[in-house]
Amino acid sequence: METYSAQIEHYYFLKPPGDQFVKQIIFWIMVILGFLITLSVGMIVINWSLNTQI
């Protein structure tokens, strides 16, 4: 049991798992931002086309 936890500690110090976690968070932030930007641009375009039709 002692060697097992020591191996885990060694592995975590060698390759920190936070790196992948941070990459995933950044990826999701980019996805959400892209979705919001697309949504707002779409709303502006729809409003503009409706205003020009009238």
N, C-alpha and C positions, 0 to 999 in steps of 0.2 A: 504493500500500500504506500509505503514511504517513497519508493522509487517511482511509482506511478505519478504521484503529485509532483515530484521533482521533474519528471519528464514533461509534464504539462507546463510547469513554470518555465522550463528551458525553452519549450516550443513557443510559448507566448512572448518570451523576451526576444526570441529570434525573429518570429513573424507576428507582429502585433495584429490582433484581429480587428482592432479599431479602424485600420486602414480600409478594409473592405466595407465596414459599416459606414464610414464617412463617405465613401464613394457611392454607396447605395442612397444615402440621405441626399447627397448632391444631385444624383440622378433623378430622384423623386421631386426635388425642388425644381429642377429644370423642366420636368414633365408638367408639373402644376403651373409653373410660370408660363410655359408655352401655351397651355390650355387656356389660361386666363387671358393672355394677350390675344390669342385667336378669337376668343369669345368677344372681347371688347371691340376688336377690329370688325368682327362680323356684325355686331350691334350698330357700330358707326356706319358701316356700309348700308345696312338695311334702313336705318333712319334716313341716310342721305338719299337713297333711291326712292323712299316713300315721299320725302319732301320735294324731290324734283318732279315726281309724277303729278303731284297736286297742282 
